[in-house]
Amino acid sequence: MSEEKKPARVSTIHLTIGLDKSNIPEQINWEATDAEPGRHQSNAMLLALWDHQAKTGMSIDIWTKDMTVPEMNLFFYQTLNTMGDTFFRATKNKELSDDIRQFAKEFIEKVKKLEKLNAT
């Protein structure tokens, strides 16, 4: 059995989800040791975790009932772009990273077209 490594330092992220009587998220608050001190508010979060042993991903996706569709569209666009950046840092695969960012660009262009159609 291998000995478990002790980290040089520990960083903590604490999430608090406020729910209404129907268990619908109303508030998302977070605090982190590496962020500005205090509780921070958010209207949506996407958390993805990788289980090395099971070779499977798990995600926790939460948004408040106050999150608007335009905000969600922008949130997904920004998240997709960030995923392209993260994928590049993790793999150094520029071609696939660019593909992810290109998809994000096409996504937001389609969002803008749909928003224009719905506005008329």
C-alpha positions as CSV (number, residue, x, y, z in Angstrom):
1,M,0.0,0.0,0.0
2,S,1.4,3.4,-1.0
3,E,1.8,6.1,1.6
4,E,-0.6,9.1,1.1
5,K,1.2,12.4,0.3
6,K,0.6,15.3,2.6
7,P,0.0,18.6,0.7
8,A,2.3,21.5,1.2
9,R,-0.8,23.7,1.8
10,V,-4.6,23.3,1.8
11,S,-7.0,25.6,0.0
12,T,-10.7,25.5,0.9
13,I,-13.8,26.4,-1.1
14,H,-17.1,26.5,0.8
15,L,-20.5,26.6,-1.0
16,T,-23.8,27.4,0.6
17,I,-27.0,26.9,-1.5
18,G,-30.2,28.5,-0.2
19,L,-33.3,26.7,-1.3
20,D,-37.0,27.7,-1.3
21,K,-39.8,25.5,0.1
22,S,-39.8,23.6,-3.2
23,N,-36.0,23.0,-3.1
24,I,-35.4,25.4,-5.9
25,P,-32.1,27.3,-5.5
26,E,-32.6,30.9,-4.4
27,Q,-29.1,31.8,-3.4
28,I,-25.6,30.5,-4.1
29,N,-22.9,31.8,-1.8
30,W,-19.3,30.9,-1.7
31,E,-16.1,31.6,0.3
32,A,-12.6,30.5,-0.5
33,T,-9.3,30.7,1.2
34,D,-7.7,32.1,-2.0
35,A,-10.4,34.7,-2.7
36,E,-11.2,38.1,-1.3
37,P,-12.3,37.6,2.3
38,G,-16.1,37.2,2.9
39,R,-19.1,35.6,1.4
40,H,-19.6,36.0,-2.4
41,Q,-22.9,35.7,-4.2
42,S,-23.5,33.9,-7.5
43,N,-26.5,33.1,-9.6
44,A,-25.0,29.9,-11.3
45,M,-22.2,27.4,-10.9
46,L,-20.9,24.5,-12.8
47,L,-18.6,22.1,-10.9
48,A,-17.0,19.2,-12.7
49,L,-15.0,16.5,-10.8
50,W,-13.0,13.6,-12.2
51,D,-12.9,10.3,-10.4
52,H,-9.5,8.8,-11.3
53,Q,-10.2,5.3,-10.1
54,A,-13.6,5.0,-11.8
55,K,-12.5,7.0,-14.8
56,T,-15.7,9.0,-14.8
57,G,-16.8,12.5,-14.5
58,M,-19.4,14.0,-12.2
59,S,-20.9,17.4,-12.4
60,I,-23.0,19.6,-10.1
61,D,-24.8,22.3,-12.0
62,I,-26.9,24.8,-10.0
63,W,-28.6,28.1,-10.9
64,T,-30.9,30.3,-9.0
65,K,-34.5,31.0,-10.1
66,D,-33.4,34.6,-10.7
67,M,-30.9,33.6,-13.4
68,T,-32.1,35.0,-16.7
69,V,-31.8,33.2,-20.0
70,P,-29.5,36.0,-21.4
71,E,-27.3,35.7,-18.4
72,M,-27.2,31.9,-18.8
73,N,-26.3,32.3,-22.5
74,L,-23.4,34.6,-21.5
75,F,-22.3,32.3,-18.7
76,F,-22.2,29.3,-21.0
77,Y,-20.3,31.2,-23.6
78,Q,-17.7,32.4,-21.1
79,T,-17.5,28.9,-19.6
80,L,-16.9,27.3,-23.0
81,N,-14.1,29.8,-23.7
82,T,-12.5,29.1,-20.4
83,M,-12.7,25.3,-21.1
84,G,-10.7,25.9,-24.2
85,D,-8.1,27.8,-22.2
86,T,-8.0,25.1,-19.5
87,F,-7.8,22.3,-22.0
88,F,-4.8,23.9,-23.6
89,R,-3.0,24.5,-20.2
90,A,-3.7,20.8,-19.3
91,T,-2.8,19.2,-22.6
92,K,-0.9,21.7,-24.7
93,N,-3.2,20.6,-27.6
94,K,-3.7,23.9,-29.5
95,E,-5.8,22.4,-32.3
96,L,-8.5,20.9,-30.0
97,S,-8.3,24.0,-27.7
98,D,-9.0,26.2,-30.7
99,D,-11.9,23.9,-31.7
100,I,-13.5,24.4,-28.2
101,R,-13.1,28.2,-28.5
102,Q,-14.4,28.2,-32.0
103,F,-17.5,26.3,-30.8
104,A,-17.9,29.0,-28.1
105,K,-17.8,31.7,-30.8
106,E,-20.4,29.9,-32.9
107,F,-22.5,29.4,-29.9
108,I,-22.6,33.1,-28.9
109,E,-23.2,34.1,-32.6
110,K,-26.3,31.7,-32.7
111,V,-27.5,33.1,-29.3
112,K,-27.3,36.7,-30.7
113,K,-29.3,35.7,-33.8
114,L,-31.9,34.0,-31.7
115,E,-32.1,37.0,-29.4
116,K,-32.6,39.3,-32.4
117,L,-35.4,37.1,-33.8
118,N,-37.1,37.0,-30.4
119,A,-36.9,40.8,-30.0
120,T,-38.9,41.4,-33.1
